[in-house]
Amino acid sequence: MMKRIAEGATRIFLRYDQNGFILATKKLLDDMKFQWPRTPDEVKEISFQQVEWLLQGLEIEQKKAHHQVKINHENSCF
Protein backbone atom coordinates (compact mmCIF):
# COMPACT_ATOMS: atom_id res chain seq x y z
CA MET A 1 0.00 0.00 0.00
CA MET A 2 1.21 3.50 -0.77
CA LYS A 3 -0.32 6.63 0.74
CA ARG A 4 0.07 10.08 -0.78
CA ILE A 5 0.53 12.74 1.87
CA ALA A 6 1.40 15.98 0.03
CA GLU A 7 -0.36 17.99 -2.69
CA GLY A 8 0.95 19.90 -5.73
CA ALA A 9 4.17 19.04 -7.58
CA THR A 10 5.62 17.42 -4.46
CA ARG A 11 4.55 13.98 -3.29
CA ILE A 12 5.41 12.28 -0.02
CA PHE A 13 4.88 8.53 -0.02
CA LEU A 14 4.53 6.10 2.84
CA ARG A 15 4.83 2.48 1.74
CA TYR A 16 5.03 -0.83 3.58
CA ASP A 17 7.43 -3.38 2.04
CA GLN A 18 7.08 -6.70 3.93
CA ASN A 19 9.25 -5.83 6.94
CA GLY A 20 9.05 -2.08 7.44
CA PHE A 21 7.99 1.28 6.08
CA ILE A 22 9.57 3.48 3.42
CA LEU A 23 9.03 7.24 3.55
CA ALA A 24 10.00 8.99 0.31
CA THR A 25 9.61 12.46 -1.20
CA LYS A 26 9.62 13.39 -4.88
CA LYS A 27 9.42 16.96 -6.22
CA LEU A 28 8.89 17.64 -9.89
CA LEU A 29 10.52 20.60 -11.62
CA ASP A 30 9.19 23.20 -14.08
CA ASP A 31 5.89 22.35 -15.75
CA MET A 32 5.95 18.64 -14.89
CA LYS A 33 3.03 17.04 -13.09
CA PHE A 34 2.09 13.67 -11.70
CA GLN A 35 -0.56 11.55 -13.40
CA TRP A 36 -2.54 11.18 -10.18
CA PRO A 37 -6.19 10.23 -9.46
CA ARG A 38 -8.42 13.29 -9.17
CA THR A 39 -11.39 11.66 -7.44
CA PRO A 40 -11.79 8.81 -4.94
CA ASP A 41 -13.48 6.76 -7.70
CA GLU A 42 -10.21 6.81 -9.72
CA VAL A 43 -8.15 5.36 -6.84
CA LYS A 44 -7.11 1.71 -7.26
CA GLU A 45 -4.40 -0.72 -6.24
CA ILE A 46 -1.40 -0.68 -8.56
CA SER A 47 1.69 -2.83 -9.04
CA PHE A 48 5.26 -1.88 -8.19
CA GLN A 49 5.91 -1.29 -11.92
CA GLN A 50 2.93 1.06 -12.10
CA VAL A 51 4.33 2.99 -9.10
CA GLU A 52 7.60 3.39 -11.01
CA TRP A 53 5.73 4.70 -14.06
CA LEU A 54 3.72 7.08 -11.88
CA LEU A 55 6.86 8.50 -10.28
CA GLN A 56 8.35 8.99 -13.77
CA GLY A 57 5.33 11.09 -14.75
CA LEU A 58 3.81 8.38 -16.93
CA GLU A 59 0.28 7.00 -16.88
CA ILE A 60 -0.13 3.76 -14.94
CA GLU A 61 -1.68 2.05 -17.97
CA GLN A 62 1.16 1.61 -20.47
CA LYS A 63 -0.31 0.05 -23.60
CA LYS A 64 3.08 -0.76 -25.18
CA ALA A 65 4.82 -2.06 -22.07
CA HIS A 66 5.52 -5.75 -21.69
CA HIS A 67 3.16 -7.18 -19.13
CA GLN A 68 4.01 -9.81 -16.55
CA VAL A 69 3.41 -13.39 -17.69
CA LYS A 70 2.86 -16.27 -15.30
CA ILE A 71 4.67 -19.35 -16.55
CA ASN A 72 2.92 -22.71 -16.35
CA HIS A 73 3.12 -26.01 -18.21
CA GLU A 74 0.66 -24.78 -20.88
CA ASN A 75 2.61 -21.69 -22.00
CA SER A 76 6.14 -22.94 -21.33
CA CYS A 77 8.43 -23.97 -24.18
CA PHE A 78 10.06 -26.70 -22.10
Residue frames as a rotation matrix with the C-alpha (Angstrom) as fourth column:
MET 1
0.579 0.815 0.000 0.00
0.815 -0.579 0.000 0.00
0.000 0.000 -1.000 0.00
MET 2
-0.651 -0.734 0.194 1.21
0.735 -0.674 -0.081 3.50
0.190 0.089 0.978 -0.77
LYS 3
0.422 0.787 -0.449 -0.32
0.867 -0.495 -0.053 6.63
-0.264 -0.367 -0.892 0.74
ARG 4
-0.214 -0.422 0.881 0.07
0.621 -0.755 -0.210 10.08
0.754 0.502 0.424 -0.78
ILE 5
-0.020 0.131 -0.991 0.53
0.955 -0.290 -0.058 12.74
-0.295 -0.948 -0.120 1.87
ALA 6
-0.514 -0.290 -0.808 1.40
0.188 -0.956 0.224 15.98
-0.837 -0.037 0.546 0.03
GLU 7
0.637 0.737 0.225 -0.36
0.487 -0.158 -0.859 17.99
-0.597 0.657 -0.459 -2.69
GLY 8
0.684 -0.311 -0.660 0.95
-0.547 -0.817 -0.183 19.90
-0.482 0.486 -0.729 -5.73
ALA 9
0.609 -0.533 -0.587 4.17
-0.533 0.273 -0.801 19.04
0.587 0.801 -0.117 -7.58
THR 10
-0.582 -0.763 0.280 5.62
-0.727 0.335 -0.599 17.42
0.363 -0.553 -0.750 -4.46
ARG 11
0.563 0.712 -0.420 4.55
-0.409 0.682 0.607 13.98
0.718 -0.169 0.675 -3.29
ILE 12
-0.471 -0.596 0.651 5.41
-0.881 0.276 -0.385 12.28
0.050 -0.754 -0.655 -0.02
PHE 13
0.245 0.514 -0.822 4.88
-0.511 0.789 0.341 8.53
0.824 0.337 0.456 -0.02
LEU 14
-0.267 -0.246 0.932 4.53
-0.901 0.407 -0.150 6.10
-0.343 -0.879 -0.330 2.84
ARG 15
0.349 0.299 -0.888 4.83
-0.713 0.700 -0.045 2.48
0.608 0.649 0.457 1.74
TYR 16
0.383 -0.187 0.905 5.03
-0.676 0.610 0.413 -0.83
-0.629 -0.770 0.107 3.58
ASP 17
0.269 -0.361 -0.893 7.43
-0.844 0.358 -0.399 -3.38
0.464 0.861 -0.208 2.04
GLN 18
0.380 0.043 -0.924 7.08
0.023 0.998 0.056 -6.70
0.925 -0.043 0.379 3.93
ASN 19
0.146 -0.385 -0.911 9.25
0.912 0.410 -0.027 -5.83
0.384 -0.827 0.411 6.94
GLY 20
-0.399 -0.271 -0.876 9.05
0.672 -0.736 -0.079 -2.08
-0.623 -0.621 0.476 7.44
PHE 21
0.709 0.700 -0.088 7.99
0.515 -0.599 -0.614 1.28
-0.482 0.390 -0.785 6.08
ILE 22
-0.465 -0.763 0.449 9.57
0.883 -0.366 0.293 3.48
-0.059 0.533 0.844 3.42
LEU 23
0.560 0.546 -0.623 9.03
0.460 -0.830 -0.315 7.24
-0.689 -0.110 -0.716 3.55
ALA 24
-0.448 -0.702 0.553 10.00
0.847 -0.135 0.515 8.99
-0.287 0.699 0.655 0.31
THR 25
0.319 0.470 -0.823 9.61
0.105 -0.880 -0.463 12.46
-0.942 0.062 -0.330 -1.20
LYS 26
-0.392 -0.411 0.823 9.62
0.885 0.074 0.459 13.39
-0.249 0.908 0.335 -4.88
LYS 27
0.196 0.380 -0.904 9.42
0.078 -0.925 -0.372 16.96
-0.977 0.002 -0.211 -6.22
LEU 28
0.267 -0.036 0.963 8.89
0.946 0.202 -0.255 17.64
-0.186 0.979 0.088 -9.89
LEU 29
-0.531 -0.564 -0.633 10.52
0.381 -0.826 0.417 20.60
-0.757 -0.020 0.653 -11.62
ASP 30
-0.975 0.038 -0.220 9.19
-0.195 -0.622 0.759 23.20
-0.108 0.782 0.613 -14.08
ASP 31
-0.272 0.935 -0.226 5.89
-0.960 -0.248 0.129 22.35
0.065 0.252 0.966 -15.75
MET 32
-0.749 -0.033 -0.662 5.95
-0.122 0.989 0.089 18.64
0.652 0.147 -0.744 -14.89
LYS 33
-0.117 0.711 0.693 3.03
-0.992 -0.117 -0.047 17.04
0.047 -0.693 0.719 -13.09
PHE 34
-0.867 -0.115 0.485 2.09
-0.241 0.949 -0.205 13.67
-0.437 -0.295 -0.850 -11.70
GLN 35
-0.439 0.771 -0.461 -0.56
-0.433 0.268 0.860 11.55
0.787 0.577 0.216 -13.40
TRP 36
-1.000 0.011 0.007 -2.54
-0.003 0.334 -0.943 11.18
-0.012 -0.943 -0.333 -10.18
PRO 37
-0.366 0.930 -0.029 -6.19
0.866 0.351 0.357 10.23
0.342 0.106 -0.934 -9.46
ARG 38
-0.782 0.118 0.612 -8.42
-0.120 -0.992 0.037 13.29
0.611 -0.044 0.790 -9.17
THR 39
0.135 0.885 0.445 -11.39
-0.876 -0.103 0.470 11.66
0.462 -0.454 0.762 -7.44
PRO 40
-0.257 -0.187 0.948 -11.79
-0.775 0.626 -0.087 8.81
-0.577 -0.757 -0.306 -4.94
ASP 41
0.747 0.606 0.274 -13.48
-0.299 0.674 -0.676 6.76
-0.594 0.423 0.685 -7.70
GLU 42
0.723 -0.538 -0.434 -10.21
-0.486 0.051 -0.872 6.81
0.491 0.842 -0.225 -9.72
VAL 43
-0.080 -0.777 0.624 -8.15
-0.993 0.118 0.019 5.36
-0.089 -0.618 -0.781 -6.84
LYS 44
0.900 0.308 -0.308 -7.11
-0.342 0.938 -0.061 1.71
0.270 0.161 0.949 -7.26
GLU 45
0.535 -0.747 0.395 -4.40
-0.087 0.416 0.905 -0.72
-0.841 -0.518 0.158 -6.24
ILE 46
0.807 -0.350 -0.475 -1.40
-0.543 -0.126 -0.830 -0.68
0.230 0.928 -0.291 -8.56
SER 47
0.802 -0.568 -0.183 1.69
0.572 0.820 -0.038 -2.83
0.172 -0.075 0.982 -9.04
PHE 48
0.284 -0.812 -0.510 5.26
0.452 -0.356 0.818 -1.88
-0.846 -0.463 0.266 -8.19
GLN 49
-0.552 -0.475 0.685 5.91
0.813 -0.124 0.569 -1.29
-0.185 0.871 0.455 -11.92
GLN 50
0.260 0.737 0.624 2.93
0.761 -0.554 0.337 1.06
0.594 0.387 -0.705 -12.10
VAL 51
0.791 -0.099 -0.604 4.33
0.434 -0.606 0.667 2.99
-0.432 -0.789 -0.436 -9.10
GLU 52
-0.276 -0.961 0.000 7.60
0.599 -0.172 0.782 3.39
-0.752 0.215 0.623 -11.01
TRP 53
-0.393 0.205 0.896 5.73
0.853 -0.283 0.439 4.70
0.344 0.937 -0.063 -14.06
LEU 54
0.687 0.727 -0.025 3.72
0.661 -0.610 0.436 7.08
0.302 -0.316 -0.899 -11.88
LEU 55
0.549 -0.550 -0.629 6.86
0.383 -0.503 0.775 8.50
-0.743 -0.666 -0.066 -10.28
GLN 56
-0.583 -0.736 0.342 8.35
0.629 -0.142 0.765 8.99
-0.514 0.661 0.546 -13.77
GLY 57
-0.540 0.446 -0.713 5.33
-0.434 -0.874 -0.218 11.09
-0.721 0.192 0.666 -14.75
LEU 58
-0.890 0.210 -0.405 3.81
-0.287 0.431 0.855 8.38
0.355 0.877 -0.323 -16.93
GLU 59
0.150 0.977 0.154 0.28
-0.936 0.090 0.341 7.00
0.319 -0.195 0.928 -16.88
ILE 60
-0.300 -0.276 0.913 -0.13
-0.719 0.695 -0.026 3.76
-0.627 -0.664 -0.407 -14.94
GLU 61
0.575 0.463 0.674 -1.68
0.155 0.747 -0.646 2.05
-0.803 0.476 0.358 -17.97
GLN 62
-0.242 -0.744 -0.622 1.16
-0.695 -0.315 0.647 1.61
-0.677 0.589 -0.441 -20.47
LYS 63
0.733 0.677 -0.066 -0.31
-0.505 0.476 -0.720 0.05
-0.457 0.561 0.691 -23.60
LYS 64
0.662 -0.525 -0.535 3.08
-0.462 0.277 -0.843 -0.76
0.590 0.805 -0.059 -25.18
ALA 65
-0.153 -0.738 0.657 4.82
-0.988 0.115 -0.102 -2.06
-0.001 -0.665 -0.747 -22.07
HIS 66
-0.425 -0.045 -0.904 5.52
-0.188 0.981 0.039 -5.75
0.885 0.187 -0.426 -21.69
HIS 67
0.343 0.648 0.680 3.16
-0.855 -0.085 0.511 -7.18
0.389 -0.757 0.525 -19.13
GLN 68
-0.494 -0.530 0.689 4.01
-0.808 0.573 -0.139 -9.81
-0.321 -0.625 -0.711 -16.55
VAL 69
0.189 0.481 -0.856 3.41
-0.695 0.682 0.229 -13.39
0.694 0.552 0.463 -17.69
LYS 70
0.176 -0.077 0.981 2.86
-0.835 0.516 0.190 -16.27
-0.521 -0.853 0.027 -15.30
ILE 71
-0.436 -0.456 -0.776 4.67
-0.802 0.588 0.105 -19.35
0.408 0.668 -0.622 -16.55
ASN 72
0.188 0.444 0.876 2.92
-0.675 0.706 -0.213 -22.71
-0.713 -0.551 0.432 -16.35
HIS 73
-0.439 -0.427 0.790 3.12
0.136 0.838 0.528 -26.01
-0.888 0.340 -0.310 -18.21
GLU 74
0.453 0.718 0.529 0.66
0.676 0.110 -0.728 -24.78
-0.581 0.687 -0.436 -20.88
ASN 75
0.999 -0.042 0.009 2.61
-0.027 -0.783 -0.622 -21.69
0.033 0.621 -0.783 -22.00
SER 76
0.331 -0.936 0.118 6.14
-0.460 -0.050 0.886 -22.94
-0.824 -0.348 -0.448 -21.33
CYS 77
0.555 -0.196 -0.809 8.43
-0.797 0.155 -0.584 -23.97
0.240 0.968 -0.071 -24.18
PHE 78
-0.582 -0.801 0.139 10.06
-0.800 0.534 -0.273 -26.70
0.145 -0.270 -0.952 -22.10
